[in-house]
Amino acid sequence: MSETLLALENIGKTYNTGSFSVEVLKGLTFDIKQGEFIALMGASGSGKSTLMNILGCLDVPTVGTYLLDGKNVSHANDEELADIRNEKIGFIFQTFNLLAKYTALDNVALPLIYAGKDKTERIQRATAVLEKVGLGDRMHHKPNELSGGQRQRVAIARALVNNPAILLADEPTGNLDSTTTLEILDLFDELHQAGNTIIMVTHEEEVGERAEKIIRMKDGKII
Amino acid sequence: MNQFHPQVWLYNLIVAFEAVKSNKVRSTLTALGIIFGVAAVISMLAVGNGAEKEVMDMMKLVGSNNIVIQPFEGEEQEADGNSKQKQKYSPGLSLEDIENIQKTIPNIQNICPEIKYDLAIVANGKRIKSSVIGVNRAFFEVFNLEFSEGDVFSAEQVHSNKAVCVIGSNLKQRLFPGIDPINKQLKCGGVWYTIVGVLTGKSAAGKELEALGVSRYGNEVLVPIHTLLLRYKNKHLVTEQMINASHNEFDNEGNDDKNEPQEKEDHHQLSKITIQVADAEKISPTVQWLERKLFLLHNQRKDFEIKVPELLLKQQQNTKKIFNLVLGAIAGISLLIGGIGIMNIMLASVLERIREIGVRMAIGAKKKDIRMQFMFEALIISIGGGLLGVALGFLIAYSIESIFDIQTIISPSSVFFSFTVSALVGVGFGYFPAKNASDKDPVTSLRYE
């Protein structure tokens, strides 16, 4: 439980937009341990989304070192980043980001395709994880036939399917009503209890308080 | 993780198929450019190949290394310009010319004089307007004529001026349908001939061949030339009236024979001379010699013309080649436009699916996976279009053949070529949109509205 999973050291990110540059992250240093449930909070513009992108290997820091599961990923190229995202990270988005043309099962199995798994294994694992999030009876429905909460469960199942080291949830309850929000947070608790490491970006206090630990950000710094 | 994953390939292919399928109308419209391009290439090449084959067939028919001398039918022009005033006497093309040529001009392998009479032919109770041509034995060799029945008249038959003849395949069909014509009798202009041979049918465009100075020998009666000279009046002594009279002799119903165009005055004894030289390089010097020799023999009147059918055909072939090239280029341009159409649609398709691209990247799709997905989509459209185009090309070629009666030949190489080009168009014009898709930034793509 106490093993360090993520180690950030002096992480900075600067965006160059033509003539002037914006420093979005200013020398962040923190660790996240295996099995922690962390809420990343801050007002919009605080840099939490940028930090999220770097943690999720969608982007690389301008300066600093980012160790993920013991591996330095600060200078990885696009291909390596894609592999890391596939193997180590499960994304959960505010807008679910499911592919509308595919059934719940196909959406969940998608990461396994890019991992090169064969069809039998894909269906087996996707089915198992859908049952785990309580959607065993909705597997062959398309996203538009599901409620908001069910869609987010499909997205969570998709994030879990390749047994990632870390779950990254970007405002996972932002598009949900209060009842469904509670259901999803309960699911997060369950996953946390089962040993998953979760980082959740949110700006809602009551959502953030459900986490084990809160990291607050302001103007690109941790406060 | 860098190894080859057939699963990913297969998956990308399926995704591409589904994308094409879910936009059926759009995909079909996009493929139309390729379909028409490929169809155009295939049918154009088929027409071109057919024309080339026809020329080759004609080449065979005119024989190799032949020079044809015919009476000149147009206005004669003389060097000094006063053409009409001093028309000198010319004996015309005659057997004496033949002797002179044989004696003085080298490199001649065969020389075949022809005398042609347009006459009515009667046999088996039927009457047909056709011609009798007096030829020698070498004639059959020079023109590669083959026999379906019987054989050429023998040397003795020629020597003893026997009234024997060889008939063309058409004539056989019209006069002796289903009957063996060998040793049957045939009457032309008051002379009875015994049939000793029937030529095989040849199929080549008659008019084109005539322009080259070659006859078809399908409807004619071929007899030994000396027999002909012996049995009929010398050609330059035969007047129109006599010909008409000979026609009317058999013409009880008063047919339209009189309307038959005849030269008013023909001072030539021979209708045609065909000279075969030993090898192709000797053709042009021989033509020059012949020109000078005949000019002198004919009292400096140029009342003959010399043609080399082979060279004329080669010229024709070259013109046709250029024509084919131009047609091919036009077809190629339509393929190119088809390709641009694919690129256009693919770019739109990428733009529509930026969000999808972002999601796929977030969950582990590599750039090359995204690229592959869109490349497959372009390839499916172009290869599918290519296949339909091949089918349409066959249909067009077939229609051209049956409607315009032009020979078309679809060569496997033209199918292969146009199909390959359509696939290459897919790769070429699909690459840019696919690259465009794979270069998207996952962060901005995920937020794209």
Interface residues (C-beta under 8 A of the other chain):
Chain A: N53 G56 L58 D59 D78 E79 A82 D83 R85 N86 E87 F91 F93 N97 L98 L99 K101 L110 P111 I113 Y114 A115 G116 K117 D118 K119 R158 N162
Chain B: M1 N2 Q3 H5 Q7 V8 Y11 E18 S22 R355 E356 G358 V359 R360 M361 A362 I363 G364 A365 K366 K367 K368 D369 P442 V443 L446
